[in-house]
Amino acid sequence: MVMLISSKSEYGLLALMDIALHQQDGPVNRSHVAERQQVPLPYLTQVLRELVNGGLLESTRGPSGGYTLAADPARISLLDVVMVLQGAVSPATCAGSDSDSGCGRLEGCVLASVWSRLKSANEDVLKETMLADILKGEPAGEAAAELAPDDKLDCIGVACPMPIVKISQKMRELRPGGILEVWADDEGAKADIPAWCIGSGNEFIGREEYGDQMKFLIQKAL
């Protein structure tokens, strides 16, 4: 399945919401954000750095340092966040583009205008939805809740086959049909985790890679 919104953008939004909710007491520590949102700290650190460089967060150093929003949540749109973390949201490489897209069939293509309109519609929704709206829960719905993982497991720095042991333990705690999100950086996990799913009867939903780190989604058998 091709995702228009990357996991990096999703976790960036979670981090911004967490910081917005806790910054009234001063700069928010990244370790606390990682713990509350169940995101591996090394990956979160990378996302926060990009948000600072993109002008959406401010960073304060020192023992009581951390992160605060660079603007009011009502002035930060979802499109601002997505553009910083992944760039344009496009259903196809040629959407809203020209011959520089690299597609040899662009001239006279009947699909190009469809992809362009879809791209504009996506951007309009993201541009009109502010971080403050998300914090108030206005755009949230039951469908979004159904797609969220039931639990997350951090296996960064854990060599195989230990991630499989940890996954087996965590899966026993999940409800039937529940989804577990697993983060790992051992190359062996690419083969071991899908193979374990086949052998155990659980469903391997997919894998996404972010440099040396990988995110796996596993659904517990019904």
Protein Blocks (a to p, Z undefined) as FASTA:
>chain_A
ZZfbdfklmmmmmmmmmmmmmmmnopcdfklmmmmnopafklmmmmmmmmmmnopaccde
djkbccddfbdfklmcfklmmmmmnopadfbfkgopafknopaklgopaklmmmmmmmmm
mmmmmmmpcfklmmnommgcfklmmmpcfbdcdfehiacfklmmmmmmmmmmpcehiacd
dddfbfklmmmmmmmmmmnopacfbdcdehjbccddddddZZ
